[in-house]
Amino acid sequence: MSAAESATGLPLPARGFSLPPGAALALAMTIAGTVGAFATQSGLDPVRIVFWRCVFGSLFLGAWCVLRGELRADRLKARHLMRAALAGVCTVLTWTCFFAAMRMTTIATATIVYHIQPFFVVLLGMALLGERASAAQLGWMALAFLGVVLASGLTGFGATPDAHWVAGIGMALVGAMLYAAGTLLAKGLGDQRPEVTAFCQTLTGIVLLGPFADWSAPIPPTAWPWLIGIGVLHTGIAYVLMYSAFPRLKTPAIAILTFVYPLVAIAVDWLIYGHPLGVAQGLGLAFIATGTIAGRLGLRLPLPRARRPS
């Protein structure tokens, strides 16, 4: 993902918040890293969490787009809106899988495994679009997937995971794959503003998940602040901060600051829920981070060179 692309693969204009770009992206990633705690504290199932995330996210993003004049007819194209809605199906399912994975494993584990998604973007691009990957990219990808194995808890280090845990790891990987599919779909959106695309996606989520939400189960009053927070903070403010920061930062800064997200999630899971990261999981995170950052920077693998015969 280049410095001129958002988390959905869209080109990003430079206007936005007046915060320094590094601070804006770090703040966005810090906010994003707390989403697991908000989802857990709400006490709801993943489908209802994502549905209300889309409702409150739509209210924020809709107001933002209106105030900035982004919803004028002369700025919107029907084919782009339809493609954004299709990408929104992937995004909404991604969120649902991600929250389900957190319930089945831990916030830290699901977040670490989910961060393999940049490499799923590469794999889908190769499979569907005929894109090519260099030997170095494939090598960094292999390192990152080894990190997933270590981070998943399925390596035999420590307690043996049960079927519920294994299913949670699977959900995190499915969520990462859906993220990649949404990214590829979003790449055909031309110059449509990312905020407009995100607004289309949250509206799609309301329509998609409304029929599947459990309307018979009451929502406790204590859950509403957390649901509003997920919609406004994690889907509204964090996205706008990212859209403001990406075009003003170079790729190395983006690659490094993106990993504030899992680090915050790990800290939240440890400090609030008492789930410290094991040695194997820590090593797995290091492998994923190294593979992702090196792959984005286009670094070569540190392989020894063959000696020429004297």
Beta strands, then each sheet from edge to edge (+ up, - down):
end
